[in-house]
Amino acid sequence: MNEKEFWTIIENAGSPDSIDPDEQCEAIAESLSSKSKEELIKFHNIHRVILNQAYTWDLIKACYIILHYVSDDVFEDFRNWIILNGQERFERTLENPDYLASFINVNDPVEEINGEPLLYVCEEAYEGEVEELEEHYEYPTEPDVENHWPPASVLKEKYPNLFTKYWDDTLEYEGGS
């Protein structure tokens, strides 16, 4: 298992554009079910490295604009959802989080932008005791990120497309500005 295989498995399972993330993750787990314990561990560890790459202050702010709230769990689920959109969208989003506005197509971002099931695909695919996998999982240290929330005007300037599409002046935002 390598990063190319990781992305192939993710992309072959569909995309949140066309399939519910729960169903997409079921397809990923099904694809992984024929893999060895070692390959499942590698898939998980590759996933954690990729997830960690998306742990940026810019993406935290984008998450905040879209979901009107951010916490550790919400941000992790958000990053997993971006991964479920495939390698190209993931990489372009890392380069410019405002790019998210070009492909998010949901009615209720708070309910629909959720990649949490991706966290459990290896366990779902594995026939043995989950602990046999978990004892070999690696969790990279999350980077330290700035945590000074800018005012809404700065967010609007930095993320014009996301701000226009998702910011709601009638809401009281939690966890940020």
N, C-alpha and C positions, 0 to 999 in steps of 0.2 A: 504494500500500500504506500503510495506516495501522494503528493499534493495534486498531481494531474488526475489520478484515479479518484481522489476525494471529490474533486469538482465534477468529474464525469458522473459519479453516483448521484450527487446533488442535482445536477442538471437533467439527468435521465428520469428523475422522479417528477418532473414538471416544474412549475413556477407558481408563486402566489397569484400571478395574473390569471392562471387558468385552473387552479386547483387549490382547495383549502389547505393551509399549512399542516393541519393534522393529517389529512389524506396524503399530502406530499411526504410527510415524515413516516407514515405507514409504508409507503412505497420504498423509501430509503431503507427502512428496517428490513423490509422483504428482500431488497437487493443485498443487504449485508448478511442475511441469514445463512447464506452459503459460504461465508468467509470464516476463516479460522479465528481462534481466540486472539492470536497474535495480530492478525489483520484488523480485527475489531479494536484492539488496543491502539494500533497505529492510526486508525481512522479517528478515534476519539482524540488522540494527542495532536494530530494534525488540525482537527477542528478547534481545539483549544488555542493553538498558536494563531490560527486565522482569526478566531474570535478576539484574541488579544490585540491583533493588529488594528482592529476596529475600535479599540478603547482609546479614543481621542477626545480632546476637549471640543473640537469642531463637531464631532458626531453627537456628543452629549447635548450641545446646544441645538442641533437639528432635531434630535429626539424630543427635546423640550418644546420646540415650536410645534411639532406635529402632534404630540400626545398631550400637551399642556401640563405635563408632570414628568418628573424623572426621579428614579430611585435606582439602586443597584440592580434589583431584579428586573425592573421595567427596561433599563438600558441593556441588560444582557439579552432579554427577549427580543428587543428591537434589533440588536446586532445579529442575532440568529436569523431573524426575518430577512435582513439584508443578505446574509449568506444564502438563504433559500432562493433568492433571486438570481443566483448564478455568479460565476466568476467575473464576467465583464461588468455587470452592474455593481458588484461588490467593489472592484478595483476603481471604477469611475466614481463611485460614492466616496471612497477614501480620498481620492484626489480633490473632489469638490462635492461636499455634502448637499449643496443646493440642487445637485443633479437628481436627488430623490424625487423632487417635484415632478420630474418628467416621466416617471414610471409608477408612482404610487397611484393606484386606481381602486380605492376602497370607499365605501359609504361611511364607515365609522372607524377611523384610524385607531382609536383607543381599543376597540374590540378586535379589529381585524389585523393589525400589525403586531403579530405575536409569533415569534419563532421558538417559543419554549419547548415544543415537542422535539426539536432537533437535539436537545440536551440528552435525550433518553433513547435515541435510536439504536445505539449499540447494545444497551441492556435489553431492549425489546427483541433484538435479533439473536441474542445469545441464548443457547439452550441450557447452559450450566448455571451455577451459582453466580449471581451478579458480583459478589465479593471477589471472585476470581479475576474479573476484569478490573474492578475498581482499585485493587491493590497495585496495579501497574499504570494507572492513569497519572499523567503529569499535568500540572496546572501552572503555567507560566505566571510569574508575578506581574500583576497589572501595573502599568506605568503610572507614575505620579502625573496628574494633570492639573492644570490651573483650575481654580474653582471660584474665580471672581466673576459673578454674573454681570454681564453688561446690561444696560438698559434696552428696552424694546427697540429704540431707534437704531442702536448698533446692530441688533439682530436683523432688523429689516434691511439694513444696508449690506450686511454680509451674506444674508440668505434671502434675496428678494423674492425668488419664486416660491420657496417654502413659506415665507412670511405671508405673502399674498394669498396663498392657497389655504393655509391652516391657522394663522394667528387670529384669535378672537378677542377683541378688546373688551367684550362683556364678561370674560372669565377672569377670575383671580387665579393667577398661575402659582403653582406650588413647586417648591424645590429650586426656584431660580429667581429671576428679576422680579 
